Amino acid sequence: MTTRIDNVYYLKPEQANLTIAASDAKRLLKKYKDDSNVLPEYCFLRDLEEKLGQQTKDKIKCQCGTQSYGNAKFCRECGTKIVRKGPADIEIESIDWHDDEYNSTAADTFFPVFVKEIVPCLQGHAAIGVTFGDDDIEWKTAHALIDNGTLTWCELQLVPGAEAPDFEADDLYEAGDEEDENEDEDEDEEEDNDLQVVRRR
């Protein structure tokens, strides 16, 4: 039986604040990017590549005031060697780690790569959910906390007293009935108008 991961996601995105050092992100991408059997098709590391590329394109100001591109080693105006600061930590907006249907790469690499190699590089806190299973069995969801490089599996406990959600969606059937009623009323008005015209004649 092949188990696959359907999704890895933040349980409370508004409270998640995970970051990764740019150097760690570059190292992991260099190590795993070209190995199609390691990184799943949908992987948050791939999303970080664009942010890393943007960092190298950012302009750096020389002491003479000239703006130089991030990949420049010397100032194009005065020739002074450019002193650059270390790249900032990158915010991880999603923790996605899954494949398309019938592919098990994400499940096969979850523990050896995601848990053992990537999680230790993550700083900050987040609660995550992992939905996994197979087409022949019922889907399950596991929950974990990531806390400054450590992943701890947790049980989800339901505590009474939560605020009820507010659904603002219209009832499609009622909306359809209202439209039909409005159309009937319009038709009745048109008929009345026609009758009035006939009577005037």
Backbone torsions as a table, in degrees:
resi	resn	phi	psi	omega
1	MET	NA	131.6	179.8
2	THR	-99.7	119.5	176.7
3	THR	-95.1	137.8	177.6
4	ARG	-130.8	157.7	178.7
5	ILE	-94.9	126.1	179.8
6	ASP	-86.5	-32.8	-178.9
7	ASN	-169.9	145.7	167.4
8	VAL	-123.4	128.6	-169.9
9	TYR	-150.5	160.5	173.7
10	TYR	-75.0	132.4	175.6
11	LEU	-72.0	-38.9	177.1
12	LYS	-131.4	86.7	-176.6
13	PRO	-55.9	-33.8	-177.3
14	GLU	-69.9	-17.9	-179.8
15	GLN	-103.0	-11.3	-179.0
16	ALA	-74.2	135.8	179.6
17	ASN	-139.9	41.4	-178.8
18	LEU	-72.8	140.7	173.7
19	THR	-135.2	164.2	176.1
20	ILE	-140.0	139.7	178.5
21	ALA	-64.4	140.1	-179.0
22	ALA	-57.6	-36.6	-179.9
23	SER	-64.5	-39.4	177.8
24	ASP	-68.2	-41.3	178.7
25	ALA	-61.7	-43.6	178.5
26	LYS	-62.6	-43.9	-179.3
27	ARG	-62.5	-45.3	-178.8
28	LEU	-66.5	-41.7	178.4
29	LEU	-64.2	-41.4	179.3
30	LYS	-64.5	-36.6	-177.4
31	LYS	-73.9	-37.6	-170.5
32	TYR	-114.8	-15.7	-170.9
33	LYS	-57.4	-45.0	-174.9
34	ASP	-83.2	-4.3	178.4
35	ASP	-97.2	100.3	-175.4
36	SER	-67.2	-13.9	-179.7
37	ASN	-90.5	1.8	-177.2
38	VAL	-110.0	-53.7	179.6
39	LEU	-89.6	129.1	177.2
40	PRO	-67.9	167.0	-177.2
41	GLU	-61.4	-40.1	178.8
42	TYR	-107.9	102.0	-172.5
43	CYS	-140.2	130.6	-176.3
44	PHE	-63.1	-22.5	177.8
45	LEU	-63.7	-36.2	179.0
46	ARG	-63.9	-34.2	179.1
47	ASP	-68.0	-28.1	-178.4
48	LEU	-73.7	-21.3	-177.4
49	GLU	-60.2	-40.2	179.6
50	GLU	-65.2	-39.4	178.6
51	LYS	-66.3	-37.9	177.8
52	LEU	-64.8	-39.7	178.3
53	GLY	-64.5	-36.1	179.6
54	GLN	-66.7	-36.3	180.0
55	GLN	-62.2	-37.7	-178.6
56	THR	-74.2	-18.0	179.8
57	LYS	-91.7	-12.4	-179.5
58	ASP	-63.1	140.2	-179.4
59	LYS	-76.3	144.4	178.8
60	ILE	-117.1	135.6	-178.0
61	LYS	-90.7	126.5	177.7
62	CYS	-79.4	165.3	178.9
63	GLN	-64.8	-20.0	177.4
64	CYS	-84.5	-5.2	177.7
65	GLY	99.3	-5.0	-179.0
66	THR	-80.0	136.6	177.4
67	GLN	-86.1	128.2	177.2
68	SER	-122.9	153.3	179.3
69	TYR	-71.2	157.7	-174.1
70	GLY	-60.1	-25.4	-178.6
71	ASN	-93.1	3.9	178.9
72	ALA	-78.6	138.9	179.2
73	LYS	-96.9	-27.0	-179.8
74	PHE	-132.1	150.6	179.0
75	CYS	-65.3	132.7	-178.2
76	ARG	-74.7	-11.3	-178.3
77	GLU	-99.1	-53.4	-175.0
78	CYS	-107.0	-10.9	177.5
79	GLY	83.1	2.6	179.9
80	THR	-69.9	142.0	177.1
81	LYS	-64.9	131.3	-176.5
82	ILE	-81.7	127.3	177.2
83	VAL	-94.6	115.0	-178.3
84	ARG	-109.5	144.6	177.1
85	LYS	-80.1	157.2	176.9
86	GLY	-64.0	145.8	-178.8
87	PRO	-62.5	143.6	-178.0
88	ALA	-73.0	163.2	175.4
89	ASP	-66.6	149.8	-177.8
90	ILE	-104.4	131.4	178.7
91	GLU	-76.3	135.2	179.9
92	ILE	-98.7	104.5	-174.5
93	GLU	-78.6	-28.4	175.4
94	SER	-140.9	157.1	-176.9
95	ILE	-114.9	30.5	-173.1
96	ASP	-57.0	138.6	179.2
97	TRP	-159.9	85.5	179.3
98	HIS	-157.4	171.3	-178.6
99	ASP	-119.2	175.7	169.5
100	ASP	-72.4	173.2	-178.8
101	GLU	-57.9	141.5	176.5
102	TYR	72.8	5.0	177.5
103	ASN	-105.4	134.6	-175.2
104	SER	-113.0	15.3	-178.8
105	THR	-58.2	-43.9	-178.1
106	ALA	-61.1	-42.0	179.9
107	ALA	-70.2	-40.0	-178.0
108	ASP	-65.8	-30.8	-175.3
109	THR	-105.2	1.7	-174.8
110	PHE	-60.5	-52.4	-178.1
111	PHE	-75.3	-48.4	-178.1
112	PRO	-68.9	-28.9	-176.6
113	VAL	-108.1	-57.7	-176.2
114	PHE	-62.6	-53.9	-174.0
115	VAL	-74.9	-44.9	-172.7
116	LYS	-86.9	-30.2	-174.8
117	GLU	-103.5	-40.0	-172.0
118	ILE	-92.4	-48.2	-176.9
119	VAL	-54.2	-41.8	179.1
120	PRO	-60.6	-16.9	179.4
121	CYS	-91.1	-6.1	-175.5
122	LEU	-90.7	131.0	176.2
123	GLN	-109.9	149.8	-177.5
124	GLY	104.4	-165.7	-174.0
125	HIS	-133.8	147.3	174.9
126	ALA	-166.1	144.9	171.0
127	ALA	-101.3	129.9	-176.7
128	ILE	-123.5	157.4	173.5
129	GLY	-120.2	143.9	178.4
130	VAL	-125.7	109.8	178.3
131	THR	-94.7	123.9	-175.0
132	PHE	-142.4	165.8	178.4
133	GLY	156.2	-158.3	-178.9
134	ASP	-145.3	158.8	-177.7
135	ASP	-62.2	-22.2	-177.2
136	ASP	-92.6	-6.5	-179.3
137	ILE	-128.6	169.9	179.3
138	GLU	-73.9	139.8	179.8
139	TRP	-69.3	144.7	179.4
140	LYS	-124.9	158.9	176.9
141	THR	-129.9	126.7	174.5
142	ALA	-105.2	153.6	-177.5
143	HIS	-125.7	146.6	-178.7
144	ALA	-150.8	159.8	173.4
145	LEU	-112.2	133.8	171.9
146	ILE	-106.6	121.5	-175.8
147	ASP	-134.6	100.4	178.1
148	ASN	46.8	56.9	173.4
149	GLY	89.7	1.7	-178.8
150	THR	-121.6	133.1	177.0
151	LEU	-107.5	127.4	179.5
152	THR	-124.2	124.1	179.0
153	TRP	-75.2	141.6	-173.5
154	CYS	-133.9	159.8	170.6
155	GLU	-100.3	137.3	179.6
156	LEU	-85.0	121.3	-180.0
157	GLN	-109.3	130.9	178.4
158	LEU	-90.3	121.8	-178.5
159	VAL	-113.7	122.4	179.6
160	PRO	-60.9	151.2	175.8
161	GLY	112.4	3.6	179.1
162	ALA	-72.7	154.3	179.1
163	GLU	-76.1	136.1	-178.6
164	ALA	-69.6	146.4	177.5
165	PRO	-69.9	156.0	179.8
166	ASP	-110.9	107.5	-179.1
167	PHE	-96.5	123.3	-177.9
168	GLU	-108.1	6.0	-178.1
169	ALA	-69.6	141.0	177.4
170	ASP	-79.6	148.9	175.7
171	ASP	-73.2	117.0	-175.5
172	LEU	-60.9	-37.2	-178.3
173	TYR	-69.0	-43.8	179.3
174	GLU	-64.9	-40.5	178.9
175	ALA	-62.0	-40.4	179.1
176	GLY	-65.6	-39.5	178.8
177	ASP	-65.0	-40.0	179.2
178	GLU	-63.3	-40.8	179.1
179	GLU	-63.4	-42.0	179.2
180	ASP	-62.2	-42.2	179.8
181	GLU	-63.5	-41.4	178.6
182	ASN	-63.0	-40.5	179.1
183	GLU	-64.8	-41.0	179.0
184	ASP	-62.7	-41.2	179.5
185	GLU	-64.0	-41.0	178.8
186	ASP	-62.3	-41.7	-179.9
187	GLU	-64.9	-40.8	179.0
188	ASP	-62.1	-41.4	179.9
189	GLU	-64.2	-40.7	178.7
190	GLU	-63.3	-41.0	179.0
191	GLU	-63.5	-42.3	178.8
192	ASP	-61.7	-41.2	179.1
193	ASN	-63.5	-42.1	178.3
194	ASP	-61.5	-41.7	-179.3
195	LEU	-65.4	-40.1	179.8
196	GLN	-62.4	-39.1	179.6
197	VAL	-64.0	-42.6	-179.7
198	VAL	-62.7	-42.9	-177.4
199	ARG	-65.3	-35.8	-179.5
200	ARG	-66.0	-30.8	178.4
201	ARG	-71.3	NA	NA
